[in-house]
Amino acid sequence: MHALRIFGWSLAITALGVAAAGVLGGPRDAALVAILAVLEISLSFDNAVINATILRRMSAFWQKLFLTLGVLIAVFGMRLVFPIVIVALTAHLGPIEVFDLALNDSATYGEKLHDAHPAIAAFGGIFLFMLFLDFLFDTEREVQWIRRLEEPLRRAGQLEVIPIVVALIALLVVGEAFSGDHTQQVLTAGVAGLATYLAVRGLGEFFESRGVGAEDDDEDEVGGSSEAVERAGTAAAPAGRSGPPKLVLATGKAAAFLFLYLEVIDASFSFDGVVGAFAISQNIFVIAAGLGIGAMYIRSLTVYLVRRGTLSEYIYLEHGAHYAIGALAIILAISIETEVPEVVTGLVGVAFIGLSLLSSIRHRRRQADEPDGPDADGDEDGRGQPREAVGAPL
């Protein structure tokens, strides 16, 4: 699929959003919308990589739904409605009263949202930390980026409960040592975040493992025809190269829970951006427009990665994204009591992604230099990846 078709809507919404901000609020608001969009993209690039690893397991119908309904949830739900709900819950105010504050007293609204930051950081931080831990302790993950670190953790993952134990210990440490006067708030929100992660991921895996979904939807409705499935399943394998086996695409209930899982991940990534945006503007509509435009690009980038099979070509990108997620979870914990500039969060994520991309390029070059190619001697692992990738050093 041509890149312009994937990013077309994002470009159109950017032009429309910046122009509308300029007409309604003047050049200053237009500039703020553009700045906030760049902020969101820089903070959430690793989100696109993680989303792509999940989206490529879903049928064409659910991929389109991610770009339509998912965008509405991301823009209006997470960037506009969600902050109002958070303020209402933490400040013990009614939603209408909070919305009135957002419209007529944005400074007070921003302060109350800032007061809710410990709970927001604890919920989002533990959710992202679990995502990171599940990746590190995944016993089925054969491709390794930093072998000395990842191999022992992969073996320890045979004890399935270990990610939860590590996450709970981390939550207790943060709650007792790094949350100041917000210990109860942090522990409550952290437990809620952990429960949300386990519930959404567990239900998705439950339905997917039992093949629920294919029989629930008509194949033509969900884009699950044999032709569509083959296109999507082989998207990760570039022409003329050996690729991973065709994916069994999730539909029905399995895809619905994967979709929900994606939205919760997006919510966790958006927390720091929404709170930090008030340092740039206190106008909720300017914030929603700027962050919403950024969210559009992240979704378009996600689909681009799936369609081009980038994750299969650059095999360490997924690793870099997960390390960036782990760093973001730590930054969220630190930010409960100590302010962390958004530029630091963005640079950390970009650094991990950049390093993993460079490692992937070096690996591709090594494979290309082999005289007979990586599969001449059947030297591939069970997932279609060259065995040299397994345990390859950073």
N, C-alpha and C positions, 0 to 999 in steps of 0.2 A: 504494500500500500504506500502510495506517495506521501512523503512527509507533509506536504502542503494540505492534503486531505485530512490528515490526523490533527495538525495544528491549526487548521483553518478557523474553526470555531473559537479557539483561544485568541487568535489574532483579531478576529472580528469583535469579540467581547472586549478585548483590550481597547481597541479604537473607540467603541461605543461607550465604555465605562469612563475612560479618560476625558472624552469629549463631553459627556453628560456632567461630569464633575466640574469641568471648566465652565460650562454654561450656567450651572446652578450655583456653584460656589466660587468661581473665578479661577485664574491660573494657579493660585496657591493650592487649592484643593486638587486640581488636576495633577500637579506635581506630587502631592502627597499620595494620591492613589497609585501613581507609577512607582514611587519609592516603596510603598507597602507591598506592591506586587513583587518587586525584586526581592524584598526581605523574605516574603513567604516562599519564593522559589529557592532561595539560598538555604533556608532552614529545612526545607522538605525534599531536597533532591534525593536523599537516601530513602525517603518514603516512597518515591516512584519505583525504585529498584525492588523494595520489599513488596509493594503492590503488584509488580509485574510477576514475581514468583508465584503469587496466588492467582492472579487474573488469568494466567496462561493455562490454569487447570479448569477454567470455566468455559462454557459454550459461548458461541458468538452472540446469542441473545443476551446473556448475562454480562458479557463484555460491553455491549451497547448500553445496557441498563446502567452500568457503572459510569458511562459517559453522559447519561441523561439525568435519570433520577439521582444518581450518586452525586452529580455536580450540584443539583438543587439542595441536597442534604448538606453538602460541604459548604456551599456559599451562604445559604439562608439559615440552615440549621446550626452549623458549627460556628459560623462567623457572626451571626446576628442573634439568633434565638438562644443558643446555648449559653452565652455569657449572661443573658438576662435571667435564665433559669438558675444558673449558679449563684448569682447575686441574690435572687429571691430566696434560695434555700439557705445560704450562709448568713444573710442579713435578716432573715425572718420577716421578709416583706412580701407583699402580693406581687404577682407578675405585672399587673397593670401599673402599680406604683413604681416598680423598677423601670418599666418602659417609659413612664413619664419622666423619671430621673434622667434616663438616657437621652431623652429628647430635649429637656429643658434645663438640666443641671448635670452636664456631662462630666464636670470635675468631680462632683460627689459620686456619680456612677463609677467613674474610673477608680476612685479611692476604695469603694466597696468591692469592686472586682479585684483590686490589688489585695484587699484584706482576705479574699477567698483564695489567694494564690497558694498557701500551704496545702489546702485540700486538693486543689487542682494539680499541683506538682506531685503530691503523693499518689493520687489516682493514676495520672498519666505516667509517672515515673515507674511505678511497679508494673504497670501493663507492658511498657516498653522493655523493662528489665527482664520480664518473663519471656518476651519474644526473643531477646538476646540469649538468655540462658537455654531455652529450648533448642536454639541453633547450635550452641556450643556443645551441648550434651546429646545431640542427635547421633545415635549409634549407626544410622544408615547413611550418614554423610561420608562419602569416600574421598571427595576432593578436599584437600586441606591447603590453606594458605600459609599459616604459621604452624608448622608441624609440631614443634617442641611444646607449644601451648595446647594445640587443638587435639592431638592424639590422646594424651592422658585424660582430657576432659571427655572425649568421645567414648573412651572405654568406661569411665566412671558413669556415663549415661545409661549403662545397663541397669543401674538402680534408678527406676523410672521416677521415683519421688524426689530425687536429688534437686532438680531445678526449683521445686516448690520450697524445699527446706532452705536452700540458699536464699531464695527471695524473701522468705519470712525472717530469716536472720538479718538480712540487709535492712528490712523494714524496721525491725526492732532497734537496730543500731542507729538508723536515721531518726526514728521517733524519740529515742532516749538521748542521743548525743548531738543531733544537728537540727532539732526543730524548736529549740527555745521554749516559749510558752505555748506552743501549738501541738504538744505531744499527742493529746487525745484526738485532735482534729486530724493529724497526720496518720495516726494508727488506724482510725476509722476509715478514712478515705483510702488508705493503702490496702486494707483488707477488702474493701469494696472493689477496688481495681483488680486485685488478684482474683476475686470471685468472678468478676465479669470476664476476665481473660479465660479462666478455666471453663466457664460455662459456654461461651461463644465458640472457643476453639474445640472444646470437647464435643459439642453438638454437631459442629461441622464435620469433624472426623468420624463421628458415629454414623451419620447418614451416608457420608462418602464411602466408608469402608464396607457398608452393606449394599452399596449400589443403588441407594434410594435416590430417585430423581429421574432416571431415564424412563421409567415406566409412568412417572407422574405427569410428564409433559409430552405433548405431541411433537415429534421430531421437527416438523416444518416450523412450528411456532417458536421453538427455542433455538433454531439454527443448528439443530443437532443431527441433520441429515448426514449420510455417510460422506458426502462431498465436503460439507462444512467441517465435520470432525476431522477429516483427513487434512484439510487446509490448516486448521488450527493446530492439530497435533504435530504437523511437520514444519510449523512456522519457525521452530527453533533450530532447524537443520538447514543451513545455507546450501545453495546449489553446489553440487560437486564435492560435498564433504560429508563425512559420516556424521550423523546426528543422533540424538537420543531417541529411544523408541517412542512411537506415537503415544501421546497422552490420552488417557481415558478422561474425557471432559465431564465435569460435574454439571448436572442440571437439577431442576426441581428443588426438593428440600435441601439437598447437599449444597447446591449452588447458592440457595437463599442464605444459608448460614455462613458460607464463605463470603458472600456479599456483605452480610452483617459484620463479619470479622474485619473486612476491609474498612468499613465505615468506622468501627471502633478504633482501629489502628490510625486512621486519618484523624480522628478526634484527639487521640493521644499526641500526635505530632503537632496539632494545631494549638494546643494549650499555651505553649510558651509564646507563640506568635501573636495570639489574641491579647494576652496580657501585656506583652512587650509593645504592641502597637500603640498603646495609650501614651507611650513616651514620644511618639511621633505625631499623633492626632488624638483628640478626645471626641471627635465626631463619629458616632457609631456607624453612620452610613458611609462615610469616607473609609473607615476601617473595613467594613464589610465589603465594599467595592474593591479596595486594594488587595485584601487577602483573598477575596473570591476570585479575582483575576489570576492571582498566583496559584490558587487551587486548580483552576482550569488548566494551566500549563502542566502542573504535576500530573493530572489525569491524562492529558494528551501524551506526555512523556512516557507514562506507564504503558499506554497502548502501543506507542512507538517501539518500546523495548520488547513487547510481546510479539508484535508483527515482524520485526526485523530479526528476532531470535538473538538479540544482543547478549542475553544472559548465558547462552550456550557458547557464543563466540568468545566472550570475555569471562572466563570461568571463575574469576575471583571477585567480580563485581558484587555478587551476593554476600560474600564474606565482608567486603569493605562496608557495605550498607549495614550489616548487622553489628559490626564494631562501632559504627557511627551511632547506631541506636543505643548500644550499651553506654557510649559516652554521653549521649543525650539524657539517658536515665540518671546518670550520675550528676550531670549538670542540673537537672530538675531538683534532685535531692539537695544539692548545695544551695540552689536558689531559694529554698524555703526561708533561710535566714540571711543569706548573702546575695546581693544582686549580681547577676552575671550578664554582661552585655550581650545583646543578640548577635553581634558580629563574631563573638567568640564561639557561640553555638554553631553558627553557620560555617565558620572556618574549620572547626573540628570535623564536621560532617564532610565538607569538601575535601579535606586532607585525607581522610580514610578512603573516600571514593576514588580520589586521584591516585593514591598509592596502589589500590587494588586494580585500577585500570592499567597502570604501568606494569604491574606484575603480570596481568593477563596478556598484555601486548608482548612482553618478553617471552612468555610461555608459547604464544602463537608463533613467534619467530623461530624459537627452538624447534617446534614441531615442523615448521615449513622447511627448515634446514636439513631435516632427516631425509636421507636419499630415497627411502622406500615409503615414507609417510608413516603416520602413527598407527595405521591399521594393517600394514603390510603383513605383519606376523600375528595378526589377531591380537595385537597388544592394546586392547581397549578394556576398560572396566565394564561392569554390567550396565552402566548408564550411558554408554557411548562416549565416555571421556577417556582420553589417553591415560594409560597407567602412570605415565610420568607425572601427570597432574596430581596424582595421589601423593600427598606428603611433600609437594614441591615447596621449596623454601621461599620466603618472602624476598 
